């Protein structure tokens, strides 16, 4: 664990050096770096009977974060973007091992003078001991080393020395799964309480244009069209990767700078409905591989990078054994020509992963 801590500190230091040396001629690219260290304690959520049975250990975790804070902003009054590293046990070291995660994150502004902020993080995680038919068949939670990672955190704020040194108590939910690319994929969910310290540096830094530019400086209405294919595996005993895809039409209205709310429609092609555990019927040959859903579009931008959340409901061909609700959480980046790249996890309910979407499309504002 100490070796990983040393590595991440070196990476953060190199990132700071790279930011400092980036061209400073871009308007509005100046700012400061903030760093935080949090120690977590918590438990694995018992969302499946096998996970409940093997959950034998109190979860201990370490988290490091680095943030870029534009010079005209305060960390508690404006949205800030950054990156982080998370190390944790996951309830049973012998069966599940530990998890290492690297992620991008955003912290929302403080509202109504309440000392609370929200952080959303999305990235990749590495599970040290996944399912293996011969050596680790008790792990029915996750079947791959590489998995998606998501974090939602409510942060408190206790000033020590103005805005420079802060104590940060927090409540966090962490999710790890591979998006059903490899079976099994029940996922692991942790809930943790943490306490930490945050420091804001005084040395100015500069970001390159691709990281800070606003792709839509004047638009109030956002329109997005995305095609997102993927693959999944329903059962490890069935040696077959199933092709899936999503066609996404999304509208958002900007309610504040970098924040939009709207509605969207998704059309899904998913041939895995012919396999258990999704259905009970014996008439599999008559099932359509198509689904459709309506969703609420929630999006937060920081420059060309955006976090999105799409809670919704199926309106055609919902799964029998899952709730009628669907969801999408992910990241996207918009280039100068409005070309958009997206990666997201499409799920049933809020956290039962269906598959990972790798999307390309077009986004514009009016």
Secondary structure as GFF3:
##gff-version 3
##sequence-region A 1 366
A	DSSP	alpha_helix	2	21	.	.	.	ID=ss1
A	DSSP	beta_strand	30	44	.	.	.	ID=ss2
A	DSSP	alpha_helix	49	54	.	.	.	ID=ss3
A	DSSP	beta_strand	59	70	.	.	.	ID=ss4
A	DSSP	beta_strand	80	89	.	.	.	ID=ss5
A	DSSP	alpha_helix	93	96	.	.	.	ID=ss6
A	DSSP	beta_strand	98	107	.	.	.	ID=ss7
A	DSSP	beta_strand	116	127	.	.	.	ID=ss8
A	DSSP	beta_strand	146	156	.	.	.	ID=ss9
A	DSSP	beta_strand	158	161	.	.	.	ID=ss10
A	DSSP	beta_strand	165	167	.	.	.	ID=ss11
A	DSSP	beta_strand	170	177	.	.	.	ID=ss12
A	DSSP	beta_strand	188	200	.	.	.	ID=ss13
A	DSSP	beta_strand	205	206	.	.	.	ID=ss14
A	DSSP	alpha_helix	209	212	.	.	.	ID=ss15
A	DSSP	beta_strand	221	232	.	.	.	ID=ss16
A	DSSP	beta_strand	242	256	.	.	.	ID=ss17
A	DSSP	beta_strand	259	270	.	.	.	ID=ss18
A	DSSP	three_ten_helix	271	274	.	.	.	ID=ss19
A	DSSP	three_ten_helix	284	286	.	.	.	ID=ss20
A	DSSP	beta_strand	290	302	.	.	.	ID=ss21
A	DSSP	beta_strand	305	309	.	.	.	ID=ss22
A	DSSP	beta_strand	312	316	.	.	.	ID=ss23
A	DSSP	beta_strand	325	334	.	.	.	ID=ss24
A	DSSP	beta_strand	339	348	.	.	.	ID=ss25
A	DSSP	beta_strand	352	365	.	.	.	ID=ss26
###
